[in-house]
Structures are given as C-alpha cells and as structure tokens.
C-alpha cells in the first residue's frame, strides 16, 4: 500500500470513496477536525463529504486505504464506507 502525506497535504489528492464496491473517483478539497465529535471531516471537490475518527484518518494516511464507519445524523446512524488513494 502507498504511504500518504500528512493530513494538511491531502488537499488535491485523487481518491475513491463511497460504499464498499461502489467507490467513486474524487479529489480531496479540505480536511477539518471537530473536537466536539472527535472526528475528521473530509470534503471533496464534488461537494460530497465524509467523516471518520482521527485513528481512521491516520490509517488512511499510513496505508492509502481505510474502511470505516461514517456517521450521519448521530453516532447510531452509521454506514460502512471506504476511502482509498486513486493512483
């Protein structure tokens, strides 16, 4: 797996994201961290976004791919998602 740059350098990175097996190509536009939820918020050029724990974001940076539980309205409303570098 590819080693990725630190979080601030993720902007502009080509990725695939979405439900497992249905990932769509996109580009990371911004990464924000929310202390209130303890989650990272990844925003894409397509105006879609996703959120994951800081540990999951660190796994993505280290490995180039992460399977994670995305939260929607609250922590009980979740769905499995994938984010991977698109070489």
PyMOL commands that set and color helices and strands:
alter all, ss='L'
color gray80, all
select helices_A, chain A and resi 7-10+54-63
alter helices_A, ss='H'
color red, helices_A
select strands_A, chain A and resi 14-18+24-34+39-44+49-53+65-71+78-85
alter strands_A, ss='S'
color yellow, strands_A
deselect
rebuild
show_as cartoon
